[in-house]
Amino acid sequence: MDWFSYLVAGILVYVAVAVFLFGTAFRIYQWFRVTRSSVKLGLFPRPKSTLGRGFKLVKDSFFYPQVREVDAAMWIFVLLLHLGGIGAFVGHLRLFNEFTLIANALGDEGMAQFAMWTGGTVGIVLMVSVTYLILRRFKSPYKDLAIPEDYLLLILVLVILLLGNHLRFFGDIHVAEYREYIHSLLAFSPAFPEAIAESSTKWVLVSHVLTANLLFIYFPFSKLIHAVGTFAGNLIRSEV
Amino acid sequence: MDEKAQKTIAGVLDKRMNRQLLYYLDICTRCSICKDACHQYVTTGDVLYLPAYRAEIIRRVYKKYFTRSGKFYPALSEGSEVDEKLLDELYKTTYACTGCRRCMYYCPFSIDTTWFMAVAKAMLITAGRGSQILAELAGAAVIKGESIDLFKDIIIEMLKDTEKELQERVGNPKANIPIDKKGADLLYVALAGTHTILPAAVIFHQAKANWTLSMFEAANYGYFLGDVKQAVAIAKRIIDEARSLEVKEIVITECGHAYRVMQFLYEAWAKEKLPFKIRGIVELMAEYIKQGKINLTQDKIKEPLTYHDPCQVGRNAGFYEEPRYIINQVAADFREMTPNREKNWCCGGGGGLVAQPDLDDFRIKTGEIKVEQIKKTGARIVVSPCENCRLQLDSLNEKYNMGIQITSIMDLVANAITI
C-alpha cells in the first residue's frame, strides 16, 4: 500500500468510524442533558396505545406518508434515496462476508449477476435521487432557504456515488479482492491485495473511501443527524 | 446594537432551551415540505413566511452563539448575529404566525414551528420589540386579575340586561346568570362581551346545570404575546377563581387558544397539577344532547351549512367528532370542507392576528384559501367553535363579498333548543 492509500484507506477509515460513532453518541448525549419541556406537543388524532404509537413512529419516520400529499415527486425521490441508502449499506456487507444463502442458491456466476443487477440498480437510483435533490436546491424557494452545508452534503454524496458506480460498472476489482482489503482493515493491518494495488481503478477506490470517510466524519455535526433525531421528532408528534 | 445587547437577546435562546427545541434545531433538513402546508406562504409566496425559514432565523442565532460549527466554520452553517435587520425579520414573521401547526403535520420530522415562534417572541420582548397591542391587552387582563373587586359591580351591571334576555328566551323569570357561586359544579369561562354568555346561559338553564360564570374572559393575550409569565398570570386568575369556588370543572367557551392554554400548557408552565377537569363547551353540549339533558327541535336548518375545524380545537386538541355530532342534530344539509379535520387549512386569524390591526391586510390576503374552501362547499352558513376564527371569517365574508352567515355552535344549539 502506498503511503497515501495507507493514510486514506487505512488510518482515516478508523478515524471516520470513531468520529461517526462517538460523534453521534455525543450528539445524543447533548440532547439528553437538556431538560425536556413537560408541555405535550402531540397532534391529533393520536394513537391511544403504546403499540399504536410505535407503529405510527415507524410509519412516519420511514415512509413520511404526509409528504406524498403535498409533493409527490419529492416523496418518491427521497424515499428512493433512503431505501437506496439502506440497500447500499446492505450491499456493502457482502464485502465483509459473502451472503452464503443467496450465493449457494445462485452459484458463483449467478451471484455475480445478482450483485451487478441489484447493486447497479441501487447505485443508479441513488444517483438520480441525489441529482434531483441538487437541482431542486437551485430553485426558489429552496435556494432562498439553503445554506452552504445543504449543497456541500449533496455534492459529497453525489461524488461518493459517482465513484462507487464507476467501481461497479467500469472497475476491474472483484468482490474477493475488496473482501481481502476489508478483512485487513478489520485485522488492523490495512493493506491492498495485489489485484487492487496494481489496478488502474485503485485511485477511484481510494477517492471513494476518502469521500465516504469525509461524509462519516461530518455526519454527526451536520443535518444528517436527522437520521437519528427523526425518531425523537416523530415520537413527540404523538405524545399524550 | 452593542455586543452586550446582542448577547442578552441571544441568551434568551439558551434560557428557553429544552430538549424538544434542541431536536428541532438539529434535525431540520430545510427540505421545505412545509411550504405547501402554510397558508401564509402559499398565498404570499414570501419566503419569510415559509415555516422552515421562520425556524431558520432562530437556528442561525443558535449556530452563531451556541455551537462550535458556528464558531469554527460559520460560512457552512450561516450563523447570524442578532442585529436590527434580524429582529425586523423576526418580528414580521413571528407575530404573523397563527400557530396553526399545519406545518408540523406535514413535516417529515414533525418539527413544531410554534416552538420556535415562542422563543422568537421571548427574544423580541427582551429586545423591547414585542407586539405593543398584545402587550397592552395582556397587561389589562393581568390588572383585572389583580383588582377584580373593582370590576365586580361593572360585571353584575352588565349582566342585568343579559339576564333579562335569558328570562325571555327560556320563559322563566327566575332564570339567572350566577357569578361567584360557591359549590357550583362548573365554572364557565366566556369571552369579553355577552355574546358567549347568553347562549351558554340558555343551554345551562335548560340542562339544569349547577353552574357559575367566571368574572374573567377566556382570551389569553399573554399567550399570543409570547410572555409565559403573563400568560400564566392570566390563566391563573381563572384557576384561582375555580379553586375558591370549589367547582368540579372549568368549562371554556368556544375559544381555541384559551382551551389549549388551560388544557395543554398551564400545568407545564405553572408546574402545578390542577385539581379539576378542564373541558370545552362543545364537548359538554354534545354530552347534554346525548344524555337527553337538552332537547333540540326536529325542524332542522335547511340551508347548506359547513364546519371550519379551528386549528386549536381540531389538530391541536382533538375535537373533530363532537362538533359534527351537534351540527348533524340541528342541520339538514351539512357539507364538509375539503380538506378537513387535521388537514384543514387555517383561516388565517389565529395566533392573535385578529387583535393586531397592522396585520389586517395580511390576514385578509392569507385567508384566500379559506374563502375558496368555503365557496366550494356552496354553504350559506359557516360554523366554527373559535372566536378568532369567527372574527376572521367575518372579515373574509365582508372583504370577499361572500354573503354567508358565520355562527358558533353554541348559538346553533341555543336557537334549536326546545324550551
Interface residues (C-beta under 8 A of the other chain):
Chain A: R27 Q30 W31 F32 V34 T35 R36 S37 S38 V39 K40 L41 L43 F44 P45 R46 D60 Y64 Q66 V67 E69 V70 D71 M74 V78 S140 P141 Y142 D144 L145 A146 I147 P148 E149 D150 L152 F221 K223 I225 H226 G229 T230 A232 G233 N234 I236 R237
Chain B: M17 N18 R19 Q20 L21 L22 Y23 Y24 D26 I27 C28 T29 R30 C31 S32 I33 K35 D36 A37 Y41 G45 V47 L50 A52 Y53 E56 R68 S69 A75 L76 S77 E78 R101 M104 Y105 Y106 C107 P108 F109 S110 I111 D112 W115 F264 L265 E267 A268 W269 K271 G314 R315 N316 A317 G318 Y320 E342 K343
